[in-house]
Amino acid sequence: MSTTPPHAIQRASTHADDELLTLQEVAAMVRVPVATLRYWRHLGTGPRSFRIGRCVRYWRTEVASWLDNQSSEAVD
C-alpha cells in the first residue's frame, strides 16, 4: 500500500519535464529588473514562484503561461 497521496504524484508529474529557473533567469526572460520580479512576487501579481530553502524558483512553463495571460489581457 502506497503512503504517497495521489495529488502529490500528480503534482510531481506535472513538471516532470519542466525546467527550474532562478530570479535572474526569469528577469532576463521577461526583460525586467530582478527588483521588479521581487516586487511582483511581494504583490502576488507576477509569475507563480516558490522557495527551495532560501532560493526562489520558477517553473519555465508557469512563466510562459503567465506571459500568455498577460498578453491576452493586454488585448482586451
N, CA, C and O atoms as a GROMACS GRO file, in nm:
protein
  304
    1MET      N    1   0.084  -0.118   0.000
    1MET     CA    2   0.000   0.000   0.000
    1MET      C    3   0.088   0.125   0.000
    1MET      O    4   0.182   0.134   0.080
    2SER      N    5   0.059   0.218  -0.087
    2SER     CA    6   0.138   0.340  -0.100
    2SER      C    7   0.095   0.443   0.003
    2SER      O    8  -0.024   0.459   0.031
    3THR      N    9   0.193   0.514   0.061
    3THR     CA   10   0.163   0.618   0.158
    3THR      C   11   0.166   0.757   0.095
    3THR      O   12   0.136   0.855   0.163
    4THR      N   13   0.201   0.767  -0.034
    4THR     CA   14   0.204   0.895  -0.103
    4THR      C   15   0.064   0.930  -0.151
    4THR      O   16   0.002   0.851  -0.223
    5PRO      N   17   0.013   1.049  -0.113
    5PRO     CA   18  -0.121   1.086  -0.160
    5PRO      C   19  -0.124   1.103  -0.312
    5PRO      O   20  -0.025   1.148  -0.370
    6PRO      N   21  -0.236   1.067  -0.377
    6PRO     CA   22  -0.246   1.075  -0.523
    6PRO      C   23  -0.219   1.215  -0.578
    6PRO      O   24  -0.160   1.229  -0.685
    7HIS      N   25  -0.262   1.320  -0.505
    7HIS     CA   26  -0.241   1.456  -0.556
    7HIS      C   27  -0.093   1.492  -0.559
    7HIS      O   28  -0.052   1.573  -0.642
    8ALA      N   29  -0.012   1.434  -0.471
    8ALA     CA   30   0.132   1.460  -0.470
    8ALA      C   31   0.199   1.398  -0.593
    8ALA      O   32   0.290   1.457  -0.650
    9ILE      N   33   0.153   1.280  -0.632
    9ILE     CA   34   0.208   1.215  -0.751
    9ILE      C   35   0.171   1.294  -0.876
    9ILE      O   36   0.255   1.314  -0.964
   10GLN      N   37   0.046   1.339  -0.883
   10GLN     CA   38   0.002   1.416  -0.999
   10GLN      C   39   0.078   1.548  -1.007
   10GLN      O   40   0.121   1.587  -1.116
   11ARG      N   41   0.096   1.617  -0.896
   11ARG     CA   42   0.166   1.745  -0.895
   11ARG      C   43   0.311   1.728  -0.939
   11ARG      O   44   0.363   1.811  -1.013
   12ALA      N   45   0.376   1.622  -0.894
   12ALA     CA   46   0.516   1.598  -0.931
   12ALA      C   47   0.528   1.569  -1.080
   12ALA      O   48   0.622   1.616  -1.144
   13SER      N   49   0.434   1.494  -1.136
   13SER     CA   50   0.442   1.460  -1.277
   13SER      C   51   0.407   1.578  -1.368
   13SER      O   52   0.444   1.578  -1.485
   14THR      N   53   0.337   1.678  -1.316
   14THR     CA   54   0.302   1.796  -1.394
   14THR      C   55   0.427   1.867  -1.445
   14THR      O   56   0.428   1.918  -1.557
   15HIS      N   57   0.530   1.871  -1.365
   15HIS     CA   58   0.654   1.941  -1.401
   15HIS      C   59   0.771   1.845  -1.422
   15HIS      O   60   0.887   1.885  -1.412
   16ALA      N   61   0.740   1.721  -1.452
   16ALA     CA   62   0.845   1.621  -1.467
   16ALA      C   63   0.947   1.658  -1.575
   16ALA      O   64   1.066   1.635  -1.557
   17ASP      N   65   0.901   1.714  -1.686
   17ASP     CA   66   0.991   1.750  -1.796
   17ASP      C   67   1.019   1.900  -1.799
   17ASP      O   68   1.072   1.951  -1.898
   18ASP      N   69   0.985   1.970  -1.692
   18ASP     CA   70   0.999   2.115  -1.687
   18ASP      C   71   1.138   2.154  -1.635
   18ASP      O   72   1.214   2.069  -1.590
   19GLU      N   73   1.168   2.282  -1.643
   19GLU     CA   74   1.297   2.333  -1.600
   19GLU      C   75   1.274   2.439  -1.492
   19GLU      O   76   1.186   2.523  -1.504
   20LEU      N   77   1.356   2.432  -1.386
   20LEU     CA   78   1.351   2.532  -1.282
   20LEU      C   79   1.434   2.653  -1.324
   20LEU      O   80   1.543   2.638  -1.378
   21LEU      N   81   1.381   2.772  -1.298
   21LEU     CA   82   1.451   2.895  -1.333
   21LEU      C   83   1.475   2.979  -1.208
   21LEU      O   84   1.396   2.975  -1.113
   22THR      N   85   1.583   3.055  -1.207
   22THR     CA   86   1.615   3.146  -1.098
   22THR      C   87   1.548   3.281  -1.123
   22THR      O   88   1.494   3.306  -1.231
   23LEU      N   89   1.553   3.368  -1.023
   23LEU     CA   90   1.503   3.504  -1.039
   23LEU      C   91   1.572   3.574  -1.155
   23LEU      O   92   1.507   3.640  -1.236
   24GLN      N   93   1.703   3.559  -1.163
   24GLN     CA   94   1.780   3.624  -1.268
   24GLN      C   95   1.741   3.575  -1.407
   24GLN      O   96   1.730   3.653  -1.501
   25GLU      N   97   1.718   3.444  -1.420
   25GLU     CA   98   1.679   3.387  -1.549
   25GLU      C   99   1.540   3.435  -1.591
   25GLU      O  100   1.517   3.466  -1.709
   26VAL      N  101   1.447   3.442  -1.496
   26VAL     CA  102   1.312   3.488  -1.529
   26VAL      C  103   1.314   3.637  -1.562
   26VAL      O  104   1.245   3.682  -1.653
   27ALA      N  105   1.394   3.714  -1.488
   27ALA     CA  106   1.405   3.857  -1.516
   27ALA      C  107   1.456   3.879  -1.658
   27ALA      O  108   1.406   3.966  -1.729
   28ALA      N  109   1.554   3.801  -1.700
   28ALA     CA  110   1.607   3.812  -1.836
   28ALA      C  111   1.501   3.769  -1.938
   28ALA      O  112   1.488   3.831  -2.044
   29MET      N  113   1.426   3.665  -1.907
   29MET     CA  114   1.323   3.613  -1.997
   29MET      C  115   1.211   3.716  -2.016
   29MET      O  116   1.163   3.735  -2.128
   30VAL      N  117   1.170   3.780  -1.907
   30VAL     CA  118   1.060   3.876  -1.910
   30VAL      C  119   1.111   4.017  -1.942
   30VAL      O  120   1.033   4.107  -1.973
   31ARG      N  121   1.242   4.034  -1.934
   31ARG     CA  122   1.309   4.162  -1.963
   31ARG      C  123   1.267   4.272  -1.867
   31ARG      O  124   1.232   4.383  -1.907
   32VAL      N  125   1.272   4.238  -1.737
   32VAL     CA  126   1.251   4.335  -1.630
   32VAL      C  127   1.363   4.319  -1.529
   32VAL      O  128   1.426   4.214  -1.523
   33PRO      N  129   1.389   4.422  -1.448
   33PRO     CA  130   1.490   4.408  -1.344
   33PRO      C  131   1.448   4.303  -1.239
   33PRO      O  132   1.329   4.279  -1.218
   34VAL      N  133   1.547   4.242  -1.176
   34VAL     CA  134   1.520   4.144  -1.070
   34VAL      C  135   1.434   4.208  -0.961
   34VAL      O  136   1.346   4.143  -0.905
   35ALA      N  137   1.461   4.335  -0.929
   35ALA     CA  138   1.383   4.404  -0.826
   35ALA      C  139   1.235   4.409  -0.861
   35ALA      O  140   1.150   4.400  -0.772
   36THR      N  141   1.203   4.423  -0.988
   36THR     CA  142   1.062   4.425  -1.031
   36THR      C  143   0.998   4.289  -1.007
   36THR      O  144   0.885   4.281  -0.960
   37LEU      N  145   1.070   4.182  -1.038
   37LEU     CA  146   1.018   4.047  -1.012
   37LEU      C  147   0.994   4.027  -0.863
   37LEU      O  148   0.893   3.969  -0.823
   38ARG      N  149   1.087   4.075  -0.781
   38ARG     CA  150   1.070   4.063  -0.636
   38ARG      C  151   0.946   4.140  -0.590
   38ARG      O  152   0.871   4.092  -0.504
   39TYR      N  153   0.925   4.257  -0.646
   39TYR     CA  154   0.807   4.338  -0.611
   39TYR      C  155   0.679   4.268  -0.655
   39TYR      O  156   0.583   4.260  -0.578
   40TRP      N  157   0.677   4.216  -0.778
   40TRP     CA  158   0.561   4.142  -0.824
   40TRP      C  159   0.534   4.022  -0.734
   40TRP      O  160   0.419   3.990  -0.704
   41ARG      N  161   0.641   3.955  -0.691
   41ARG     CA  162   0.627   3.840  -0.601
   41ARG      C  163   0.562   3.884  -0.471
   41ARG      O  164   0.474   3.816  -0.419
   42HIS      N  165   0.607   3.998  -0.417
   42HIS     CA  166   0.552   4.053  -0.294
   42HIS      C  167   0.402   4.085  -0.311
   42HIS      O  168   0.322   4.057  -0.222
   43LEU      N  169   0.366   4.142  -0.425
   43LEU     CA  170   0.226   4.176  -0.452
   43LEU      C  171   0.142   4.055  -0.489
   43LEU      O  172   0.019   4.058  -0.477
   44GLY      N  173   0.207   3.948  -0.535
   44GLY     CA  174   0.134   3.829  -0.581
   44GLY      C  175   0.082   3.844  -0.722
   44GLY      O  176  -0.012   3.775  -0.760
   45THR      N  177   0.142   3.934  -0.801
   45THR     CA  178   0.094   3.958  -0.936
   45THR      C  179   0.183   3.900  -1.045
   45THR      O  180   0.143   3.894  -1.161
   46GLY      N  181   0.302   3.857  -1.011
   46GLY     CA  182   0.394   3.805  -1.111
   46GLY      C  183   0.372   3.658  -1.136
   46GLY      O  184   0.274   3.599  -1.090
   47PRO      N  185   0.465   3.597  -1.210
   47PRO     CA  186   0.455   3.452  -1.233
   47PRO      C  187   0.463   3.377  -1.101
   47PRO      O  188   0.528   3.422  -1.006
   48ARG      N  189   0.397   3.264  -1.094
   48ARG     CA  190   0.394   3.184  -0.972
   48ARG      C  191   0.535   3.134  -0.940
   48ARG      O  192   0.604   3.080  -1.026
   49SER      N  193   0.575   3.152  -0.817
   49SER     CA  194   0.708   3.111  -0.774
   49SER      C  195   0.698   3.035  -0.642
   49SER      O  196   0.591   3.028  -0.581
   50PHE      N  197   0.810   2.980  -0.600
   50PHE     CA  198   0.814   2.907  -0.474
   50PHE      C  199   0.957   2.905  -0.424
   50PHE      O  200   1.050   2.939  -0.497
   51ARG      N  201   0.974   2.866  -0.301
   51ARG     CA  202   1.107   2.861  -0.241
   51ARG      C  203   1.156   2.717  -0.229
   51ARG      O  204   1.080   2.625  -0.199
   52ILE      N  205   1.284   2.702  -0.254
   52ILE     CA  206   1.355   2.579  -0.222
   52ILE      C  207   1.464   2.624  -0.126
   52ILE      O  208   1.564   2.682  -0.168
   53GLY      N  209   1.444   2.598   0.000
   53GLY     CA  210   1.535   2.652   0.100
   53GLY      C  211   1.523   2.803   0.102
   53GLY      O  212   1.415   2.858   0.125
   54ARG      N  213   1.635   2.872   0.078
   54ARG     CA  214   1.636   3.018   0.076
   54ARG      C  215   1.627   3.074  -0.066
   54ARG      O  216   1.630   3.196  -0.084
   55CYS      N  217   1.617   2.988  -0.165
   55CYS     CA  218   1.618   3.030  -0.306
   55CYS      C  219   1.478   3.033  -0.364
   55CYS      O  220   1.397   2.943  -0.339
   56VAL      N  221   1.450   3.136  -0.443
   56VAL     CA  222   1.321   3.145  -0.515
   56VAL      C  223   1.339   3.080  -0.651
   56VAL      O  224   1.438   3.104  -0.720
   57ARG      N  225   1.243   2.999  -0.689
   57ARG     CA  226   1.247   2.930  -0.818
   57ARG      C  227   1.114   2.942  -0.889
   57ARG      O  228   1.010   2.963  -0.826
   58TYR      N  229   1.119   2.928  -1.020
   58TYR     CA  230   1.002   2.933  -1.108
   58TYR      C  231   1.009   2.814  -1.201
   58TYR      O  232   1.118   2.772  -1.241
   59TRP      N  233   0.893   2.759  -1.237
   59TRP     CA  234   0.887   2.659  -1.343
   59TRP      C  235   0.878   2.734  -1.475
   59TRP      O  236   0.801   2.829  -1.487
   60ARG      N  237   0.955   2.693  -1.574
   60ARG     CA  238   0.955   2.759  -1.704
   60ARG      C  239   0.814   2.764  -1.765
   60ARG      O  240   0.773   2.867  -1.818
   61THR      N  241   0.739   2.654  -1.757
   61THR     CA  242   0.604   2.651  -1.815
   61THR      C  243   0.510   2.748  -1.744
   61THR      O  244   0.421   2.804  -1.807
   62GLU      N  245   0.529   2.767  -1.613
   62GLU     CA  246   0.445   2.862  -1.537
   62GLU      C  247   0.473   3.005  -1.582
   62GLU      O  248   0.381   3.085  -1.595
   63VAL      N  249   0.600   3.036  -1.607
   63VAL     CA  250   0.637   3.170  -1.654
   63VAL      C  251   0.578   3.193  -1.793
   63VAL      O  252   0.522   3.300  -1.821
   64ALA      N  253   0.590   3.094  -1.881
   64ALA     CA  254   0.535   3.106  -2.016
   64ALA      C  255   0.384   3.123  -2.011
   64ALA      O  256   0.329   3.204  -2.086
   65SER      N  257   0.317   3.049  -1.926
   65SER     CA  258   0.172   3.060  -1.911
   65SER      C  259   0.134   3.200  -1.860
   65SER      O  260   0.038   3.260  -1.908
   66TRP      N  261   0.209   3.251  -1.762
   66TRP     CA  262   0.183   3.384  -1.708
   66TRP      C  263   0.200   3.490  -1.818
   66TRP      O  264   0.121   3.583  -1.828
   67LEU      N  265   0.304   3.475  -1.900
   67LEU     CA  266   0.326   3.568  -2.011
   67LEU      C  267   0.210   3.563  -2.110
   67LEU      O  268   0.164   3.667  -2.158
   68ASP      N  269   0.164   3.443  -2.141
   68ASP     CA  270   0.048   3.428  -2.231
   68ASP      C  271  -0.074   3.501  -2.174
   68ASP      O  272  -0.145   3.571  -2.247
   69ASN      N  273  -0.099   3.484  -2.044
   69ASN     CA  274  -0.212   3.550  -1.980
   69ASN      C  275  -0.196   3.702  -1.985
   69ASN      O  276  -0.293   3.774  -2.009
   70GLN      N  277  -0.075   3.751  -1.964
   70GLN     CA  278  -0.050   3.895  -1.968
   70GLN      C  279  -0.077   3.951  -2.108
   70GLN      O  280  -0.137   4.058  -2.123
   71SER      N  281  -0.033   3.878  -2.209
   71SER     CA  282  -0.051   3.927  -2.345
   71SER      C  283  -0.198   3.921  -2.388
   71SER      O  284  -0.243   4.008  -2.462
   72SER      N  285  -0.271   3.821  -2.342
   72SER     CA  286  -0.414   3.813  -2.378
   72SER      C  287  -0.495   3.917  -2.304
   72SER      O  288  -0.593   3.967  -2.359
   73GLU      N  289  -0.457   3.950  -2.180
   73GLU     CA  290  -0.528   4.054  -2.105
   73GLU      C  291  -0.501   4.192  -2.164
   73GLU      O  292  -0.587   4.279  -2.157
   74ALA      N  293  -0.384   4.212  -2.221
   74ALA     CA  294  -0.348   4.342  -2.277
   74ALA      C  295  -0.430   4.373  -2.402
   74ALA      O  296  -0.454   4.490  -2.433
   75VAL      N  297  -0.475   4.270  -2.473
   75VAL     CA  298  -0.551   4.287  -2.596
   75VAL      C  299  -0.694   4.329  -2.566
   75VAL      O  300  -0.755   4.403  -2.643
   76ASP      N  301  -0.748   4.282  -2.454
   76ASP     CA  302  -0.890   4.310  -2.421
   76ASP      C  303  -0.920   4.456  -2.411
   76ASP      O  304  -1.034   4.494  -2.384
   0.00000   0.00000   0.00000
